[in-house]
Amino acid sequence: MSNSTATAKKGMNSFGKKGWAVVIYTLLIYLFTCVTNDTLNVSTGFFGGFLQVDPNSLLPFAAIGGFVGVVLSLIAGLIIAKKNVKLPTTILFVVLGLLFVFNGQAKNVGMFAIATILTTAVSQTLNLVCTQQIMSNWFPKKKGIALGWATMGMPICSAVMVAVFEGMFHIDISAPYWLMGVICIVLAIITALWFKNYPEEAGAYPDNEPVDPEEQKKTLEFMQNYKSPWTVGKLFKAKEFWMLVFIFGFLFMGLVATVAQLIPRINSLLPTPDNNVGIMWLTIASVIGIPGSFVWGYVDQKIGTGKTNKIFCVCWAATMILSAIGMAVRSLPLTIATVVLYACLNGGLGNMMPSMFIKIFGRYDFAQANKIGMPIVICLRSLTMIIMPNILMAAGADQAMGFRNLFILISVLSVIACVLAFIIKDKTIGTEK
């Protein structure tokens, strides 16, 4: 016990060498699995021109991919619950790498549709299911600050990869996808050869807090043989489960609405559309937002997950409301300000969702709740890709009005999420060993 206390006094960022390696590894997963969604800003425009179709007509394929991802997430969740997270993560990265290469070879709408559907499904399964299980296994107590560091990968993706794709598209339309293919295969190899499901398997401790070796052995054995009492039926009857699903499902709808078409939104307010302006502000905002991920993790660890989630939801709802106002009055400065605010919240969303699920269901029942809850969150998130293009196309040439209507809807959903965040009780209902 004294060893654990002594370690804790080193500071909340004391993860140890192996813990820090897992944090960086998870950061890379967030970074490269956000590519599919973030780069829709430029990929639909380039492929729309290449295939001679309306770019907005290509967005629903990402929605279909989201619904396919619901099934894939369920399958991955079942495998994780039985075999843990290493195997599905390795397989999914191999598949994603091959799919990215296929995406770059798309010569017609059919090929683009298949590639977008499958890359979206695989990416979001890695991003929303695998990463959260990794964090739960390694950092059950320091989840807030560990996620604060790891989710920096999300704004880094917005800051870097959109510009990388834009630049490489001018070289060859397949170039960025070859790059992503190689990166995913490398991550698959790293996962297969290096990653361990639990810190105990790596000769480390959860949260880098030493315990008695015999106790550590018993804990590992307990986790490997644990059968959660939270059946699907029991989860569906738990009000906490549904509140978490709707809080984060609605917030993720706001994320997709904001980032997937951020550049076209800024273009709708410019006298002459120019992708470089949108990319510049997306990059600036995302760079500002990188430390925001850490800040949300720090606050989570300092004042508690429940309180942090309330503050976060209020900030998120306010940002979405300001986004609707910015488009309603056609103000470029206000819209850019909301982009900066969003970037500061982006990484925090990736932090708050797993942190709240771990808080409510605990380390041992998290996998069961996550494997059912995440597919439903993904389903809600994917609805955005159906709703958004229909709202934008209904506005015709006046895209600013289309974005105004979109963010009015998103604002309402964000306010509902905010109300639920204040209703849900900040207590663990899962097994506490």
C-alpha positions in Angstrom: 0.0 0.0 0.0 2.8 2.4 0.9 4.4 1.8 -2.5 1.2 2.7 -4.3 0.8 5.9 -2.2 4.4 6.9 -2.8 4.0 6.4 -6.6 0.8 8.4 -6.6 2.6 11.3 -5.0 4.9 11.5 -8.1 2.0 13.2 -9.9 -0.9 12.3 -12.1 1.4 12.1 -15.1 3.5 9.4 -13.6 2.6 6.5 -16.0 6.0 4.9 -16.1 7.9 4.1 -19.4 5.5 1.3 -20.4 2.5 3.4 -19.6 3.8 6.4 -21.5 4.4 4.1 -24.5 0.8 2.9 -24.4 -0.4 6.6 -24.2 1.7 7.5 -27.3 0.5 4.3 -29.1 -3.1 5.2 -28.4 -2.5 8.8 -29.5 -1.4 7.4 -32.9 -4.5 5.3 -33.1 -6.7 8.4 -32.5 -4.6 10.4 -35.0 -4.8 8.0 -37.9 -8.3 6.7 -37.4 -9.7 10.3 -37.4 -8.3 10.7 -41.0 -11.4 9.1 -42.7 -13.8 11.6 -41.2 -11.6 14.7 -41.1 -10.5 14.5 -44.7 -14.0 14.4 -46.0 -13.5 18.2 -46.1 -11.2 17.8 -49.2 -11.7 14.2 -50.4 -15.3 14.7 -51.5 -14.4 17.8 -53.4 -11.5 16.2 -55.2 -13.4 12.9 -56.0 -16.5 14.9 -56.9 -14.5 16.7 -59.5 -12.7 13.6 -60.6 -15.9 11.6 -60.9 -18.0 14.6 -62.1 -20.7 14.4 -59.4 -21.9 16.7 -56.7 -19.5 16.4 -53.7 -22.5 16.5 -51.3 -23.9 13.3 -53.0 -20.7 11.5 -51.8 -21.3 12.2 -48.1 -24.0 9.6 -47.4 -21.5 6.8 -48.1 -19.8 7.8 -44.9 -23.2 7.4 -43.1 -23.7 3.9 -44.6 -20.2 3.1 -43.4 -21.2 4.3 -39.9 -24.1 1.8 -39.9 -21.9 -1.0 -41.1 -19.6 0.1 -38.3 -22.3 -0.6 -35.8 -22.2 -4.3 -36.8 -18.4 -4.3 -36.9 -18.2 -2.7 -33.5 -20.6 -5.3 -32.1 -18.4 -8.1 -33.5 -15.2 -6.4 -32.2 -16.8 -5.9 -28.8 -17.7 -9.5 -28.6 -14.1 -10.6 -29.5 -12.7 -8.1 -27.0 -14.9 -9.4 -24.2 -13.7 -12.9 -24.9 -10.1 -12.6 -26.3 -9.4 -8.9 -25.3 -8.3 -6.0 -27.4 -5.0 -7.0 -29.0 -6.3 -9.4 -31.7 -9.1 -7.3 -33.1 -6.9 -4.2 -33.1 -4.2 -6.0 -35.1 -6.6 -7.4 -37.7 -8.5 -4.1 -38.1 -5.3 -2.2 -38.8 -4.3 -4.7 -41.5 -7.8 -4.4 -43.1 -7.8 -0.6 -42.8 -4.4 -0.4 -44.5 -5.6 -2.5 -47.5 -8.8 -0.5 -47.7 -7.0 2.8 -47.8 -5.0 1.6 -50.8 -8.2 0.5 -52.5 -9.7 3.9 -51.8 -6.9 5.6 -53.7 -7.7 3.4 -56.8 -11.3 4.4 -57.0 -12.2 5.1 -60.6 -16.0 5.4 -60.3 -18.6 6.2 -57.8 -19.2 2.5 -56.9 -15.5 2.0 -56.0 -15.5 5.2 -54.0 -18.7 4.1 -52.2 -17.3 0.7 -51.2 -14.0 2.2 -50.0 -15.7 5.0 -48.0 -18.2 2.7 -46.4 -15.6 0.2 -45.3 -12.8 2.6 -44.2 -15.4 4.5 -42.2 -16.6 1.3 -40.5 -13.2 0.0 -39.6 -11.8 3.5 -38.6 -14.6 4.2 -36.2 -14.4 0.8 -34.6 -10.7 1.3 -33.9 -11.3 4.9 -32.8 -14.3 4.3 -30.5 -14.0 0.7 -29.3 -10.4 -0.4 -29.3 -8.9 2.8 -27.9 -11.3 2.9 -25.1 -10.7 -0.7 -24.0 -6.9 0.0 -24.1 -7.3 3.0 -21.8 -9.6 1.2 -19.5 -7.2 -1.8 -19.1 -4.1 0.3 -18.5 -5.4 3.4 -16.6 -8.5 2.6 -14.6 -7.8 5.4 -12.0 -5.7 7.9 -14.1 -8.1 7.5 -17.1 -8.8 11.2 -17.3 -5.2 12.5 -17.6 -4.1 9.5 -19.7 -6.9 10.1 -22.2 -6.1 13.8 -22.1 -2.7 13.0 -23.6 -3.9 10.3 -25.9 -6.8 12.2 -27.4 -4.4 14.9 -28.6 -4.2 12.7 -31.7 -7.7 14.0 -32.7 -6.8 17.7 -33.1 -3.4 16.8 -34.4 -5.2 14.9 -37.2 -7.3 18.0 -38.0 -4.2 20.2 -37.9 -2.0 18.0 -40.0 -3.7 15.3 -42.1 -6.3 17.5 -43.9 -3.4 19.7 -45.2 -1.4 16.5 -46.1 -4.3 15.1 -48.1 -4.9 18.4 -49.8 -1.3 18.7 -50.8 -0.9 15.1 -51.9 -4.1 15.2 -53.9 -2.4 17.7 -56.2 0.4 15.2 -56.8 -1.8 12.2 -57.4 -5.3 11.3 -56.1 -4.1 8.0 -54.8 -0.9 9.4 -53.0 -2.4 10.1 -49.5 -4.1 6.7 -49.5 -0.8 4.9 -50.2 0.7 6.8 -47.3 -2.2 5.8 -45.0 -2.0 2.2 -46.1 1.7 2.0 -45.1 1.0 3.7 -41.7 -1.8 1.3 -40.9 0.3 -1.8 -41.7 3.1 -0.5 -39.5 0.6 0.0 -36.6 -0.6 -3.5 -37.1 2.9 -4.9 -36.8 3.5 -2.8 -33.7 0.3 -4.1 -32.1 1.1 -7.7 -32.9 4.7 -7.7 -31.7 4.7 -5.2 -28.9 1.3 -4.3 -27.4 0.0 -6.1 -24.3 -3.6 -6.2 -23.3 -3.0 -5.5 -19.6 -0.1 -3.7 -17.8 0.2 -6.9 -15.7 1.1 -8.8 -18.8 3.9 -6.3 -19.6 5.4 -6.5 -16.1 3.9 -3.1 -15.2 1.0 -1.9 -13.0 -2.3 -0.2 -13.7 -1.8 3.5 -13.5 1.9 2.8 -12.6 0.9 2.2 -9.0 2.8 -0.8 -7.6 0.9 -3.5 -5.7 1.9 -6.7 -4.0 3.1 -9.3 -6.7 0.6 -11.9 -5.4 -2.2 -9.4 -5.6 -1.2 -8.4 -9.1 -1.3 -12.1 -10.2 -4.7 -12.5 -8.6 -6.0 -9.4 -10.3 -4.8 -10.5 -13.8 -6.4 -13.9 -13.3 -9.6 -12.3 -12.2 -9.8 -10.0 -15.2 -9.0 -12.8 -17.7 -11.8 -15.0 -16.2 -14.3 -12.3 -15.3 -17.8 -12.7 -16.7 -19.8 -9.5 -16.5 -23.3 -9.7 -15.0 -24.4 -6.8 -17.2 -26.3 -8.7 -19.9 -27.8 -6.8 -22.9 -31.2 -6.9 -21.2 -29.8 -5.5 -17.9 -28.0 -2.7 -19.8 -31.1 -1.8 -21.7 -33.0 -1.4 -18.4 -30.3 0.9 -16.9 -31.2 4.5 -17.3 -27.5 5.4 -16.8 -26.7 3.4 -19.9 -29.2 5.3 -22.1 -28.2 8.7 -20.7 -24.6 8.0 -21.6 -25.5 6.8 -25.1 -27.6 9.9 -25.9 -25.2 12.4 -24.3 -22.3 11.2 -26.4 -24.4 10.2 -29.5 -25.7 13.8 -29.7 -22.3 15.3 -29.0 -20.7 13.2 -31.8 -23.4 14.4 -34.2 -22.1 17.9 -33.5 -18.5 16.7 -34.1 -19.3 15.3 -37.5 -21.4 18.3 -38.5 -18.5 20.6 -37.5 -15.5 18.9 -38.9 -16.6 16.9 -41.9 -17.7 20.0 -43.8 -15.8 22.7 -42.1 -14.0 24.0 -45.2 -17.2 24.2 -47.3 -18.8 26.0 -44.4 -16.1 28.7 -44.4 -16.2 28.8 -48.2 -19.9 29.6 -48.1 -19.0 32.9 -46.3 -16.2 33.9 -48.6 -16.7 36.2 -51.7 -14.7 33.6 -53.7 -14.4 30.0 -52.3 -10.9 29.1 -51.5 -10.0 25.8 -49.8 -6.7 27.2 -48.5 -8.5 29.6 -46.3 -10.5 26.8 -44.6 -7.4 24.6 -44.3 -5.5 27.5 -42.8 -8.1 28.2 -40.1 -8.7 24.5 -39.4 -4.9 24.0 -38.9 -4.6 27.1 -36.7 -7.6 26.1 -34.6 -6.5 22.5 -34.3 -3.0 23.5 -33.1 -4.6 25.7 -30.5 -6.8 22.7 -29.6 -4.0 20.2 -29.0 -3.3 21.4 -25.4 -7.1 21.5 -25.0 -7.1 17.7 -24.9 -4.6 17.7 -22.0 -6.6 20.4 -20.2 -9.8 18.4 -20.2 -7.9 15.3 -19.0 -6.3 17.4 -16.3 -9.6 18.9 -15.1 -11.2 15.4 -15.2 -8.5 14.0 -13.0 -8.5 17.1 -10.7 -12.2 17.7 -10.0 -13.8 14.4 -11.1 -15.3 12.9 -14.3 -18.9 13.8 -13.5 -18.3 17.5 -12.8 -16.0 17.8 -15.8 -18.6 16.2 -18.1 -21.1 18.8 -17.0 -18.7 21.7 -17.8 -17.8 20.1 -21.1 -21.4 19.7 -22.2 -22.2 23.3 -21.4 -19.2 24.5 -23.4 -20.1 22.2 -26.3 -23.7 23.4 -26.4 -22.6 27.0 -26.3 -20.2 26.4 -29.2 -22.9 24.8 -31.3 -25.3 27.6 -30.6 -22.7 30.2 -31.6 -22.0 28.2 -34.8 -25.7 28.5 -35.7 -25.7 32.2 -34.9 -22.5 32.7 -37.0 -24.1 31.1 -40.0 -27.4 32.9 -39.5 -25.8 36.4 -39.5 -23.2 35.2 -42.1 -20.3 36.3 -39.9 -17.0 34.9 -41.0 -15.2 36.1 -37.8 -17.8 34.5 -35.5 -17.7 31.3 -37.5 -13.9 31.2 -37.3 -14.1 31.8 -33.5 -16.5 28.8 -33.2 -14.0 26.7 -35.2 -11.3 27.6 -32.6 -13.7 26.9 -29.7 -14.6 23.5 -31.3 -10.9 22.6 -31.7 -10.4 23.2 -28.0 -13.3 20.7 -27.3 -12.5 18.1 -30.0 -10.0 16.1 -28.0 -12.1 16.6 -24.9 -14.9 14.6 -26.4 -12.6 11.7 -27.1 -11.6 12.0 -23.5 -15.0 12.4 -21.8 -16.9 9.5 -23.5 -14.6 6.6 -22.4 -14.0 8.4 -19.1 -17.7 8.5 -18.3 -18.3 4.9 -19.4 -15.4 3.7 -17.2 -16.6 5.9 -14.3 -20.2 4.5 -14.4 -19.4 0.9 -15.2 -15.9 0.5 -13.8 -12.8 -1.3 -15.1 -14.4 -4.8 -15.0 -17.8 -4.1 -16.6 -16.6 -1.4 -19.0 -16.0 -3.9 -21.9 -19.6 -5.2 -21.7 -21.1 -1.7 -21.5 -18.8 -0.4 -24.2 -19.5 -3.2 -26.7 -23.2 -2.4 -26.6 -23.1 1.3 -26.0 -20.6 2.3 -28.7 -22.5 0.8 -31.6 -25.5 2.8 -30.6 -23.4 6.0 -30.3 -21.9 5.2 -33.7 -25.4 4.8 -35.1 -26.4 8.2 -33.9 -23.2 9.7 -35.1 -23.7 8.2 -38.6 -27.2 9.7 -38.9 -25.4 13.0 -39.3 -24.1 11.9 -42.6 -27.6 11.3 -43.8 -29.2 14.4 -42.3 -26.3 16.8 -43.2 -26.3 16.4 -47.0 -30.1 16.5 -47.2 -30.2 19.8 -45.3 -27.4 21.2 -47.4 -28.8 20.1 -50.7 -32.3 21.4 -49.7 -30.7 24.9 -49.4 -29.6 24.8 -53.0 -27.0 27.4 -53.9 -27.3 29.2 -50.5 -25.0 26.9 -48.6 -24.7 29.4 -45.7 -28.4 28.9 -45.0 -28.0 25.2 -45.2 -25.3 25.2 -42.6 -27.4 27.6 -40.4 -30.3 25.0 -40.5 -27.9 22.2 -39.8 -26.5 23.9 -36.7 -29.9 24.9 -35.3 -30.7 21.1 -35.2 -27.3 20.3 -33.7 -27.7 23.0 -31.1 -31.0 21.5 -29.9 -29.4 18.1 -29.6 -26.4 19.5 -27.8 -28.7 21.2 -25.2 -30.5 17.9 -24.7 -27.1 16.2 -24.1 -26.3 19.0 -21.6 -29.5 18.4 -19.7 -28.8 14.7 -19.5 -25.2 15.4 -18.2 -26.7 17.2 -15.2 -29.3 14.4 -14.5 -26.9 11.4 -14.6 -25.5 10.5 -11.2 -21.8 10.5 -10.7 -21.4 7.0 -9.2 -20.1 3.6 -10.3 -22.8 0.9 -10.8 -20.5 -1.8 -12.1 -18.4 -4.3 -10.2 -15.8 -2.9 -7.9 -13.4 -5.6 -6.9 
